[in-house]
Amino acid sequence: MADFDTGLARNSANYAPLTPIDYLKRAAEVYGGKTAIVHGDMRQTWAETWQRCCQMAAALRQIGIGRNDTVAVLLPNTPAMVEAHFGVPMSGGVLCTLNIRLDVEGLIFCLQHGEAKVLLVDSEFADYIPRIKTRMPQLKIIQVNDLLGPAEAAHYGDDEYEHFLSTATELDNWTWPADEWDAIALNYTSGTTGDPKGVVYHHRGAAINAVANILEWDMPKHPVYLWTLPLFHCNGWCFAWTVAARAGVNVCLRKFEPKLCLDLIREHQVSHYCAAPIVHAALAHAPAAQKAGIEHSVKGLIAGAAPPEAVLAGMEQMGFDITHVYGLTETYGPASVCVAHEDWNSKTTAERATLKSRQGVRGHLQIGLQVRDEENMQPLPWDGSSMGELMFRGNIVMKGYLKNPHATEKAFAGGWFHTGDLGVQHPDGYVQIKDRSKDIIISGGENISSIEVEDVVYKHPAVMNAAVVAVSDEKWGEVPVAFVEIKPDEEVSAEALTEWCREHLARFKVPKKFIFGELPKTATGKIQKFELRRLAKEALDKA
């Protein structure tokens, strides 16, 4: 047997850690004059983007940011947000993209749990800063006055973004990760408890999923990508890094508006975009006049819920090619894809919708996706009826949960990542979700913890018992509905509970409807949520 180890060790000539930083570096070297970012009237090349990211990295290192230091950002999909996806990891720091829809207490939890040292924050969120600074006085605030942001931005930061970049004195003062297992990003996701969990990504996974996105889409060089998907969602499903790898164009979008998106698609010949079902539906249902003139090929990814037949039909009429993908924050976004076959084109729209509603097969660079028995971990038959848990394993799975070894160990039990989603595997190998073992509601692409909402409802002085369930919704995918038992001799209206929840929760987490009455329970007192889902559906159908 030949010895393939002695004298054949890794060295700097034959091994370098994988990192998406290199995608930016190469784009600047090879396609430096190509447009990288479009934002209103602003145009920025890849060479200019590289320069600004080097400035960000150097400026951060000058104030002490290094390996494993958290740099948080509270930004819409703006040029600064794209730049942060490179500038922060180039400093050695870990990028924490905060959900801009969270209430201030939710933001503070993430900042404290992640031990953030710096916060880049758009002027749209200036009102949050006093409370954040009171709770975290050592946090350095960098104010970002975006070109299309509030016109009159008062001073609220320790420094202003453009000035902060200008302070960089050594633009080569950026760093490659010493190990591709080093953390690159921290993303917070709702779990089965109220407090979100901090999902840690590594450079290797970010680099690999960025390339996987290219493979799943057969993405050519220089795509024009519209940022309909929030970059705080799994780092935009890693597409900030994907677009750099293909030297494409980032068309920024502060806020989703159907007419604006369609105008941008038409004006810039947008070729690709990703979004939750609600965004696709809004585009499909826009007035015909707004869609007129879009005659080029447009590809979209849909995730968060299965694409409804009406949405799929509407997108097909527009000439948009929609692909269903599936994943979680823990898998860097999409890790499986519903690969369409040529013979699907001969089927009816309804038949295609049924096929495309499945979560599909593992992505190119993911090692495994199977439906397995949650107890004995054995794979289940590909019969379309044997129910088990969807599980992933491979390169596109998180490092784990920050400061939560118990949750990490549980998630990786048996050598597979447990999604918490229950489903089946069809004879062709395609998996399909049938239910969720986790009480998570996915509304407009956002995760809502039912337990978190229940906790808020329970705290109302008139409430004795409460339970929150997900109900399908044509616009949002799913919405939360709350069942409430009132204490004897107490009274409270649905309107009062709505206002109570709005005071304590982000708006998208507030229940769509409150239903009053005794909650159905088992003999042991456990609330029967399957019965509540049925009752909630009936109530909304009658509304």
TALIN-V193812 format. One record per pair of residues at least 24 apart in sequence whose ideal C-beta (glycine too) atoms are under 7 Angstrom apart, sorted by sequence separation. I is the first residue (numbers start at 1). J is the second residue. D is the distance in whole Angstrom. If there is no record, write none. Layout:
I_J_D ; I_J_D
//
This chain:
69_93_5 ; 70_94_5 ; 71_95_6 ; 72_96_4 ; 73_97_6 ; 74_98_5 ; 76_100_6 ; 104_128_5 ; 108_132_6 ; 112_136_7 ; 118_142_6 ; 120_144_6 ; 122_146_6 ; 180_204_4 ; 222_246_7 ; 224_248_6 ; 225_249_7 ; 227_251_6 ; 258_282_5 ; 262_286_6 ; 294_318_7 ; 301_325_5 ; 303_327_7 ; 336_360_5 ; 337_361_7 ; 368_392_7 ; 392_416_7 ; 393_417_6 ; 462_486_6 ; 463_487_7 ; 515_539_6 ; 24_49_7 ; 25_50_7 ; 67_92_4 ; 69_94_7 ; 71_96_7 ; 73_98_7 ; 107_132_7 ; 111_136_6 ; 124_149_6 ; 213_238_6 ; 221_246_6 ; 222_247_6 ; 223_248_4 ; 224_249_5 ; 225_250_6 ; 226_251_5 ; 227_252_6 ; 228_253_6 ; 258_283_6 ; 275_300_7 ; 277_302_6 ; 336_361_6 ; 368_393_4 ; 391_416_4 ; 392_417_5 ; 457_482_6 ; 462_487_6 ; 24_50_6 ; 65_91_5 ; 66_92_5 ; 68_94_6 ; 70_96_5 ; 72_98_6 ; 74_100_6 ; 123_149_5 ; 124_150_6 ; 177_203_5 ; 213_239_6 ; 221_247_6 ; 222_248_6 ; 225_251_7 ; 227_253_5 ; 271_297_7 ; 274_300_7 ; 336_362_6 ; 337_363_6 ; 366_392_6 ; 367_393_5 ; 368_394_6 ; 391_417_6 ; 513_539_7 ; 56_83_6 ; 65_92_7 ; 104_131_5 ; 108_135_5 ; 122_149_6 ; 123_150_5 ; 126_153_7 ; 129_156_5 ; 219_246_6 ; 224_251_6 ; 226_253_6 ; 259_286_7 ; 266_293_5 ; 269_296_6 ; 271_298_6 ; 272_299_5 ; 273_300_5 ; 274_301_4 ; 275_302_7 ; 276_303_7 ; 277_304_6 ; 280_307_7 ; 284_311_5 ; 291_318_6 ; 336_363_6 ; 367_394_3 ; 391_418_6 ; 392_419_7 ; 453_480_6 ; 457_484_6 ; 513_540_7 ; 60_88_7 ; 65_93_5 ; 104_132_7 ; 111_139_7 ; 126_154_6 ; 210_238_5 ; 214_242_6 ; 228_256_6 ; 258_286_4 ; 262_290_5 ; 266_294_5 ; 270_298_6 ; 271_299_7 ; 276_304_4 ; 277_305_5 ; 335_363_5 ; 366_394_4 ; 367_395_7 ; 391_419_6 ; 462_490_4 ; 24_53_6 ; 209_238_4 ; 213_242_4 ; 262_291_6 ; 265_294_6 ; 285_314_7 ; 334_363_7 ; 366_395_7 ; 389_418_6 ; 390_419_5 ; 441_470_4 ; 453_482_7 ; 462_491_7 ; 480_509_7 ; 482_511_4 ; 53_83_5 ; 57_87_5 ; 61_91_5 ; 123_153_4 ; 126_156_5 ; 277_307_6 ; 281_311_5 ; 284_314_3 ; 365_395_6 ; 366_396_5 ; 389_419_7 ; 450_480_7 ; 462_492_4 ; 481_511_6 ; 484_514_6 ; 486_516_6 ; 52_83_6 ; 56_87_3 ; 60_91_4 ; 210_241_4 ; 214_245_6 ; 259_290_5 ; 277_308_7 ; 280_311_5 ; 284_315_5 ; 303_334_6 ; 335_366_5 ; 365_396_6 ; 390_421_5 ; 480_511_5 ; 481_512_6 ; 206_238_6 ; 210_242_4 ; 214_246_6 ; 258_290_7 ; 262_294_7 ; 324_356_5 ; 389_421_7 ; 444_476_5 ; 448_480_6 ; 460_492_7 ; 480_512_6 ; 481_513_5 ; 482_514_5 ; 483_515_5 ; 484_516_5 ; 53_86_4 ; 57_90_4 ; 60_93_6 ; 74_107_7 ; 228_261_6 ; 265_298_6 ; 301_334_7 ; 316_349_7 ; 324_357_7 ; 326_359_4 ; 336_369_5 ; 363_396_7 ; 389_422_6 ; 390_423_5 ; 443_476_5 ; 444_477_7 ; 479_512_4 ; 485_518_6 ; 49_83_7 ; 53_87_4 ; 57_91_4 ; 211_245_6 ; 277_311_6 ; 284_318_7 ; 326_360_6 ; 388_422_7 ; 443_477_6 ; 481_515_7 ; 485_519_6 ; 44_79_7 ; 206_241_6 ; 210_245_6 ; 226_261_7 ; 239_274_7 ; 280_315_6 ; 387_422_6 ; 442_477_6 ; 443_478_5 ; 84_120_6 ; 313_349_5 ; 324_360_7 ; 442_478_5 ; 443_479_6 ; 483_519_6 ; 53_90_6 ; 237_274_6 ; 312_349_7 ; 377_414_4 ; 387_424_6 ; 441_478_5 ; 443_480_7 ; 460_497_6 ; 226_264_6 ; 386_424_6 ; 39_78_7 ; 72_111_6 ; 226_265_6 ; 385_424_6 ; 441_480_5 ; 39_79_5 ; 80_120_7 ; 309_349_6 ; 312_352_7 ; 384_424_5 ; 457_497_7 ; 460_500_5 ; 120_161_7 ; 309_350_6 ; 312_353_5 ; 390_431_6 ; 37_79_5 ; 72_114_7 ; 280_322_7 ; 384_426_4 ; 382_425_5 ; 384_427_6 ; 390_433_7 ; 468_511_6 ; 70_114_5 ; 72_116_4 ; 78_122_7 ; 224_268_5 ; 226_270_4 ; 309_353_4 ; 312_356_6 ; 372_416_7 ; 382_426_6 ; 383_427_7 ; 457_501_7 ; 37_82_6 ; 70_115_6 ; 71_116_7 ; 74_119_7 ; 75_120_6 ; 224_269_6 ; 228_273_5 ; 229_274_4 ; 380_425_7 ; 382_427_5 ; 456_501_6 ; 70_116_4 ; 71_117_7 ; 76_122_6 ; 224_270_5 ; 228_274_7 ; 229_275_6 ; 307_353_7 ; 70_117_6 ; 71_118_5 ; 72_119_5 ; 73_120_4 ; 74_121_4 ; 75_122_5 ; 187_234_6 ; 224_271_5 ; 225_272_5 ; 226_273_4 ; 228_275_4 ; 382_429_6 ; 387_434_6 ; 69_117_5 ; 74_122_6 ; 187_235_7 ; 223_271_5 ; 225_273_7 ; 389_437_7 ; 456_504_5 ; 223_272_5 ; 307_356_6 ; 456_505_6 ; 483_532_5 ; 185_235_5 ; 307_357_6 ; 74_125_5 ; 228_279_5 ; 306_357_4 ; 65_117_6 ; 371_423_6 ; 453_505_7 ; 467_519_6 ; 65_118_7 ; 219_272_7 ; 371_424_6 ; 371_425_4 ; 465_519_5 ; 217_272_7 ; 481_536_4 ; 453_509_6 ; 335_392_6 ; 60_118_7 ; 453_511_7 ; 371_431_6 ; 467_527_5 ; 469_529_5 ; 331_392_6 ; 335_396_5 ; 448_509_5 ; 24_86_5 ; 369_431_6 ; 446_508_5 ; 467_529_6 ; 471_533_7 ; 469_532_5 ; 80_144_5 ; 332_396_5 ; 444_508_6 ; 469_533_5 ; 21_86_6 ; 331_396_5 ; 443_508_6 ; 467_532_6 ; 471_536_5 ; 80_146_7 ; 331_397_6 ; 471_537_6 ; 330_397_7 ; 469_536_6 ; 21_89_6 ; 78_146_5 ; 330_398_5 ; 361_429_6 ; 21_90_6 ; 75_144_6 ; 361_430_6 ; 471_540_6 ; 360_430_5 ; 360_431_7 ; 114_186_5 ; 358_430_5 ; 359_431_5 ; 358_431_7 ; 359_432_6 ; 358_432_4 ; 359_433_6 ; 63_140_7 ; 110_188_5 ; 80_161_6 ; 330_411_7 ; 217_299_6 ; 91_174_7 ; 92_175_5 ; 90_174_4 ; 114_198_6 ; 90_175_7 ; 113_198_6 ; 109_195_7 ; 110_196_7 ; 330_417_6 ; 94_183_5 ; 95_184_7 ; 94_184_7 ; 95_185_5 ; 96_186_4 ; 97_187_7 ; 94_185_6 ; 328_419_6 ; 94_186_5 ; 338_430_7 ; 238_332_5 ; 89_184_5 ; 234_329_5 ; 238_333_6 ; 237_333_3 ; 237_334_6 ; 234_332_6 ; 234_333_4 ; 42_147_6 ; 59_164_5 ; 62_167_7 ; 59_165_6 ; 62_168_7 ; 148_254_6 ; 40_147_5 ; 39_147_6 ; 40_148_5 ; 59_167_5 ; 39_148_7 ; 56_165_6 ; 59_168_4 ; 55_165_4 ; 58_168_4 ; 58_169_7 ; 58_170_6 ; 61_173_5 ; 52_165_6 ; 55_168_4 ; 58_171_6 ; 58_173_4 ; 67_182_7 ; 68_183_6 ; 55_171_6 ; 57_173_7 ; 58_174_7 ; 70_186_6 ; 54_171_4 ; 57_174_4 ; 54_174_6 ; 216_337_5 ; 209_332_4 ; 209_333_7 ; 206_332_7 ; 205_332_6 ; 199_329_5 ; 199_330_5 ; 201_332_6 ; 100_232_6 ; 99_232_5 ; 97_231_6 ; 98_232_6 ; 97_232_4 ; 305_442_6 ; 97_235_6 ; 304_442_5 ; 189_329_4 ; 304_445_5 ; 187_329_5 ; 216_363_6 ; 216_364_7 ; 215_364_4 ; 77_227_4 ; 81_231_5 ; 85_235_6 ; 212_363_5 ; 212_364_5 ; 77_230_7 ; 212_365_4 ; 77_231_5 ; 211_365_7 ; 21_176_7 ; 85_240_4 ; 85_241_7 ; 19_176_7 ; 208_365_5 ; 19_177_5 ; 82_240_6 ; 17_176_7 ; 17_177_5 ; 19_180_6 ; 17_179_6 ; 18_180_5 ; 17_180_4 ; 278_444_5 ; 278_445_7 ; 82_250_5 ; 276_444_6 ; 276_445_3 ; 305_477_4 ; 79_252_6 ; 304_477_6 ; 305_478_7 ; 78_252_5 ; 77_252_5 ; 77_253_5 ; 78_254_6 ; 77_254_7 ; 76_254_4 ; 76_255_7 ; 19_203_4 ; 212_396_6 ; 18_203_6 ; 17_203_6 ; 18_204_5 ; 20_206_5 ; 20_207_5 ; 23_210_7 ; 208_395_5 ; 209_396_5 ; 19_207_6 ; 34_222_7 ; 208_396_6 ; 18_207_4 ; 18_208_7 ; 20_210_5 ; 205_395_6 ; 204_395_7 ; 205_396_6 ; 281_475_7 ; 201_398_6 ; 202_399_5 ; 278_475_6 ; 200_398_6 ; 201_399_7 ; 278_476_6 ; 199_398_5 ; 200_399_4 ; 278_477_6 ; 200_400_6 ; 277_477_5 ; 46_247_6 ; 276_477_7 ; 199_401_6 ; 200_402_5 ; 198_401_6 ; 197_401_5 ; 198_402_4 ; 197_404_6 ; 197_407_6 ; 38_249_6 ; 233_445_7 ; 34_247_6 ; 36_249_7 ; 37_250_5 ; 38_251_5 ; 39_252_4 ; 35_249_5 ; 36_250_6 ; 38_252_7 ; 37_252_7 ; 31_247_4 ; 183_399_7 ; 186_402_6 ; 27_244_5 ; 30_247_7 ; 23_241_6 ; 24_244_5 ; 27_247_4 ; 20_241_4 ; 23_244_4 ; 23_245_4 ; 20_244_7 ; 38_268_6 ; 192_438_5 ; 192_439_6 ; 190_440_6 ; 194_449_6 ; 193_449_7 ; 190_447_4 ; 192_449_7 ; 194_451_6 ; 189_447_6 ; 190_448_6 ; 191_449_7 ; 193_451_6 ; 194_452_4 ; 190_449_4 ; 192_451_6 ; 194_455_5 ; 190_452_7 ; 114_402_7 ; 113_403_7 ; 101_446_7 ; 106_506_7 ; 103_505_7 ; 103_506_5 ; 102_506_5 ; 101_506_5 ; 101_508_6
//
